[in-house]
Amino acid sequence: MKDKILSLLGFAQKSGNLFSGENTCELYIKRNKIKLIIISEDSSLNSKNKFINLCNSRNIPYLIFSNKADLSNAIGKYNRAILGIKDAKFKSKILDLYNDEV
């Protein structure tokens, strides 16, 4: 299931439905453009807490999933710990796959 989610993240990146990086994701959360946040398991505790609090205050679902290396490779970028999905269909498919895995 992990590979399927990573593959979907790659498709989301290619189709322009994914934001990456802490600053970019924070900006688009505040603009109400993000439907789902994915936080890497190995991101810093401060980053995790910051994004969990942002998501909770704005009722945005979030996942703590995989690691920076896998997430970065999936989207073809370097060292990304925070990803934001802006399409509702990608969000629902990723959540379905994640819930099946857990």
LINCORRA-V576467 format. One record per residue. N is the residue number from 1. RES is the residue in three letters. SS is DSSP state (@ for helix, = for strand, . for the rest). PSI is psi in whole degrees, 0 to 359 (none if undefined). NEAR is the number of other C-alpha atoms within 10 Angstrom. Layout:
n & res & ss & psi & near
N & RES & SS & PSI & NEAR
N & RES & SS & PSI & NEAR
//
This chain:
n & res & ss & psi & near
1 & MET & . & 325 & 13
2 & LYS & @ & 317 & 14
3 & ASP & @ & 323 & 10
4 & LYS & @ & 319 & 12
5 & ILE & @ & 316 & 21
6 & LEU & @ & 322 & 20
7 & SER & @ & 317 & 15
8 & LEU & @ & 322 & 18
9 & LEU & @ & 321 & 27
10 & GLY & @ & 317 & 20
11 & PHE & @ & 320 & 16
12 & ALA & @ & 319 & 20
13 & GLN & @ & 313 & 19
14 & LYS & @ & 328 & 12
15 & SER & . & 0 & 10
16 & GLY & . & 21 & 12
17 & ASN & . & 23 & 18
18 & LEU & = & 134 & 22
19 & PHE & = & 148 & 22
20 & SER & = & 152 & 22
21 & GLY & . & 149 & 15
22 & GLU & @ & 310 & 17
23 & ASN & @ & 316 & 11
24 & THR & @ & 314 & 13
25 & CYS & @ & 319 & 21
26 & GLU & @ & 317 & 21
27 & LEU & @ & 313 & 12
28 & TYR & @ & 337 & 15
29 & ILE & @ & 315 & 21
30 & LYS & @ & 336 & 12
31 & ARG & . & 3 & 9
32 & ASN & . & 39 & 12
33 & LYS & . & 349 & 15
34 & ILE & . & 135 & 25
35 & LYS & . & 336 & 21
36 & LEU & = & 137 & 25
37 & ILE & = & 136 & 27
38 & ILE & = & 122 & 21
39 & ILE & = & 131 & 26
40 & SER & . & 148 & 23
41 & GLU & . & 330 & 16
42 & ASP & . & 16 & 14
43 & SER & . & 163 & 15
44 & SER & . & 155 & 12
45 & LEU & @ & 321 & 9
46 & ASN & @ & 317 & 9
47 & SER & @ & 316 & 15
48 & LYS & @ & 310 & 18
49 & ASN & @ & 319 & 11
50 & LYS & @ & 312 & 13
51 & PHE & @ & 327 & 21
52 & ILE & @ & 317 & 18
53 & ASN & @ & 318 & 13
54 & LEU & @ & 314 & 16
55 & CYS & @ & 316 & 20
56 & ASN & @ & 322 & 11
57 & SER & @ & 336 & 9
58 & ARG & @ & 12 & 11
59 & ASN & . & 45 & 11
60 & ILE & . & 128 & 17
61 & PRO & = & 152 & 15
62 & TYR & = & 156 & 19
63 & LEU & = & 141 & 16
64 & ILE & = & 110 & 15
65 & PHE & . & 138 & 19
66 & SER & . & 205 & 17
67 & ASN & . & 170 & 16
68 & LYS & @ & 316 & 19
69 & ALA & @ & 313 & 15
70 & ASP & @ & 317 & 18
71 & LEU & @ & 317 & 27
72 & SER & @ & 316 & 21
73 & ASN & @ & 322 & 15
74 & ALA & @ & 326 & 18
75 & ILE & @ & 358 & 22
76 & GLY & . & 29 & 14
77 & LYS & . & 172 & 13
78 & TYR & . & 129 & 12
79 & ASN & . & 59 & 15
80 & ARG & . & 125 & 21
81 & ALA & . & 338 & 25
82 & ILE & = & 129 & 27
83 & LEU & = & 144 & 26
84 & GLY & = & 128 & 27
85 & ILE & = & 130 & 24
86 & LYS & . & 0 & 21
87 & ASP & . & 132 & 17
88 & ALA & @ & 327 & 13
89 & LYS & @ & 317 & 11
90 & PHE & @ & 317 & 20
91 & LYS & @ & 310 & 22
92 & SER & @ & 322 & 13
93 & LYS & @ & 317 & 13
94 & ILE & @ & 317 & 23
95 & LEU & @ & 321 & 17
96 & ASP & @ & 313 & 12
97 & LEU & @ & 318 & 14
98 & TYR & @ & 317 & 16
99 & ASN & @ & 328 & 10
100 & ASP & @ & 324 & 9
101 & GLU & @ & 322 & 9
102 & VAL & . & none & 6
//
